[in-house]
Amino acid sequence: MNFGNNIEAMGFEKSGWSKIATSDNITYMGKPMTPDALDDDPVWTIKKIEKGGTGKDGFEYITITYSQNRVKWNEREKLTYKYFWI
């Protein structure tokens, strides 16, 4: 994984989000309930970050949503995501 600087790398390492996958404008970050979780175990919470493009004001729009708890990492692209993590 590539980070812009050491602060970003350290922040990711300390965050608990142990898995990351990117494709096009979407980034998925996964946090398991157990440290030895497999991708197909229903123990994940997944954060989805979508880049929505640049507005007229020049700012890039980003949407951050979360899956339910206890989902499978392998199913991240099929899940329903909400704005609040409950």
Buried (B, 14 or more C-beta within 10 A) or exposed (E): EEEEEEEEEEEBEEEEBBBEEEEEEBBBBBBBEEEEBEEEBEBBBBBBBBEEEEEEEEEEEEEEBBBBBEBBBEBBEEBEBEEEEE
